Amino acid sequence: MLSARDLQQIELKTQEIGRMIFARIADQKPAIFRESWWSGRVMDWSMRSEQFKVEMFRFVDVLPCLRSSAEVARHLQEYLCRSQGDFPGFFQWGLRNLPSASLPAKVIARLMESNVRKLARRFIVGSNAAEAALSLKKNWKKGITFTADLLGEATVSEKEAEAYQQRYADLLRYTALKVQNWPLPAECPSCLSWKKAFESGESRVNVSVKLSALYSQFDPIDFNGSLEGVLKRLHPILKVAHETGAFINLDMEQYEWKDLALAIFRRIEEEGSSREKRCYGIAIQSYLKESERDVGELLAWAEKFQRPFAIRLVKGAYWDYELISSRQQGWPSPVWEHKRETDACFERLTRLLLSRYPLVRTAIGSHNVRSIAHATATAEFLGVPKEGFELQMLYGMAEPIKKTLVEMGYLVRDYTPIGELIPGMGYLVRRLLENTSNESFLRQRFVEHLDVEKLLQSPLPSGSRQSHDRVAL
Amino acid sequence: MTRVDLLDMLLPPFLHKESLAMRELKPFQNEPMTDFSKPLNQNLMREAIDVVRSRFGREYLVDIGGRKIATGRWIDSLNPSLPSEKIGRVAVAGTGEAQQAVAAASRAFESWREVPPSERAEFLLRAAEMVRKRRFELAALIVLEAGKQWREADADVAEAIDFLEYYAREMLRLAEPRRMGNAPGEVNLYFYEPRGVAVVISPWNFPLAIAAGMTSAALVTGNTVVFKPAEQTSVMGAYLTEIYRESGIPKEAFHYLPGIGEEVGAYLVEHPSVDVIVFTGSKEVGLQIIEKAAMTRPGQKNIKRVVAEMGGKNAIIVDSDADLDEAVLGTVRSAFGYQGQKCSACSRAIVLEDCYNIFVERLVEAVKSLTVGPADDPKTVVGPLIDESALRKVRSYIGLAEQEGTVLLKDHRPAELEKSGGYYAGPTIVAEVKPDSRLAQEEIFGPVLSVIQAKNFAEALEIAVSTEYALTGGLFSRSPAHIEEAQKRFRVGNLYINRPITGALVERQPFGGFKMSGVGSKAGGPDYLLQFMEPRTVTENTMRRGFAPQA
């Protein structure tokens, strides 16, 4: 159990590392805020006007499925040119009074489409594995590895589930082939840590799987049926992973499906007990009130089996959805109400998980310098080597932070979605919302320019009950 | 002397305001659905199903004022998933019993109407609490007697609780007499009074919710009730009666009269001492009731008021810019939830030609993947139809489908279900259906979905409102202008945008339609109780000898 004095030490180290990171970042800005032309203005206005943001992001969401420029122009007009919106003339492009099928309108529409496509490209690494490979390799040479994820439509039928199964298998085979020869440049500080990691058995190929994509009747009301339904499609994927030496991470989606996902994870770990290598991991969302209990149970189970596995610790990407859904249903909210509670839980879980190295390999999934600094400070305090844990971020976000961490020798991995534009829009809109939200760390730092001291503050005052670890380490 | 005291002196006792219940009652909130992702709830449901099974085979008698009557004739209530299982047998009331019930209800009216509204509301709140306590048991009975899936059955029970809680509060609100105008020297009071004897004819598809809704509305407004539940779910009718008895409602105010619609229902509708008829069911029966009720008969004092909710041929429009994930899932849910046996169910999907092919392809595959099976299995998404005659009717429409369109999926279900003898009709999807064909106009009340193509949005709207019904409708679109247009021109009682079109919640989505979908106002809404009451105005000249109290 970490004592109060230990926690103080970690806090001091956190502040130190945090300040160092900020100093190194200096004036660099993430590309999404740097955009001089269109995207920059979209982001800018989205942060100034809630109404504009709603209309703009809804427009972006529907754009890829529109089949003609006239349709694009019409939707642009409906979303951004309606009388009640007080939107900048810039975005209306004089469209307000043009017939949507006219030539000027179509030209504007095409321009808009290409802008949105560019914006999407920022966050989606390619529409298929081959396209993605180029960008992934570029990243690799900068010392950033990947965990690839497939974007797609919701799986509404067994036919679609089968298609997904195939896509995952293909992705594994393709990337495994490509990645073998990718070099890690010697002059990159984190590459030394990566080399050590690979030598000790960590995989070069890492793929994240969405379980709900693998079974169309996925429903916790039919717990066993859903478990078996997913496993039927997951087993062949795991077989390919095993053949290619790839690592499989299970994504965590809605709260409703969490217990099913954890059960599936335990099952595949138990089934793979003959293997010594670390093969599987699962994501844990710190915005869930149940996560500490879940991790405690997972660790207790892991101690019994002594099977190495990985956990990707994230804060959680569906907060609004969980809050709204639970309120509509009249159920207690499964997520913390305040962001600082999520952040505090994240730090408690960071300490808990890192203390279990090497049984558990932890990936810290956050763009928040405070959370990252705290994780590195904790690792240092607990004696976890740099190659023993990872810092994961989303492709296309927080570039200056990633660069700095690589320079400091930490392992950095990008979560890289691969997929077509239409299904990718949901992902894009969520990223835009994230970056423009008031609570976004990136916004607070790079747009609002909140000062370093405030940004590095502990999520909860140190005297409070929650700042102490509840689960025994 | 204050104004209030003076009014108190002048007003009859039953108009006293400020009931205790009204002051302490929390505002209405919908009863949460059961979270079936929790193993605890899954176990409770399984146990409840076992418990209800253990009661199979019991007898349920006619109940007039608390007096149980066996009539010598019986209806068997069977489990639609497995008809060899008999839920129980229910005594069939004949015209003799009906006559007794109406007479008793008539006599009881004089005292029931005098019970203060706050007390009547209190009975409803007590009944709600009892339903809450027996939630899983009642849901289990719905699963076994009506063939509903777990979640749908649970929602039925939650809705019943909602009606009871909501109408109790509504009555408290409406019980306050209103002071009209503000002329000095004159007091004009506007208030409501019950009508008399209410006959409630409830359907099998929401055997608890709609039965509770209609009966509680009649009771809380001061009417006495003769309750005639659907034959297929008469055991649930008996359970509801038991709950009312336990809640303390005077026995003579409520009578349970299970029986055959054509026989005892027709008798009740024509009876001169019946003042209100509340009905939910098919258009054909509804229109017959309206016709019969319109005739005044010797000895009849009041012109009968009929509230009838009758049916729909509801359409979902899928716009070319719709989110297809949501549109497909929403249409599947709306069309095949409870096997399409809801008046709110989607039976037509009107799809814009731009996304027609891809939508239909995904739709068919999605429906093929649904689990068809017995209602008591949590895995089941599509259960059985209610009875043999429903199965025959749906089968004949499936036959018609082959003539009127291109059948893309026909009666899709696993072969092994045959041996259960359950009333299974698997999902059927028909494309290239013409908007004026029988398949696109007549209510089928089963898992048969017609898909119609539209060239543009205007055409889609036209097709959507081209049936004789106007109950529910839906639109999946991401065009703000189309959404606005639909609000204006997609004229149905309950229009849903970018979500499924079933599952209306009390207070949040007051439910009901017009044209041939019904007469009378929306259940679970602020006008519903008014239908059960007569407004009265009392004007008093308060000036005596040139002096009037300060108003």
Interface residues (C-beta under 8 A of the other chain):
Chain A: R58 D61 V62 C65 L66 R67 E71 R74 H75 E78 Y79 R82 E153 A154 V156 S157 E158 K159 E160 S216 Q217 P220 I221 D222 F223 G225 E256 W257 D259 Q329 G330 W331
Chain B: Q29 N30 E31 P32 M33 D35 F36 S37 P39 Q42 W150 R151 S320 D321 D323 L324 D325 V328 L329 V332 D354 C355 R362 E365 A366 K368 S369 L370 T371 P378 K379 V381 R478 S479 P480 A481
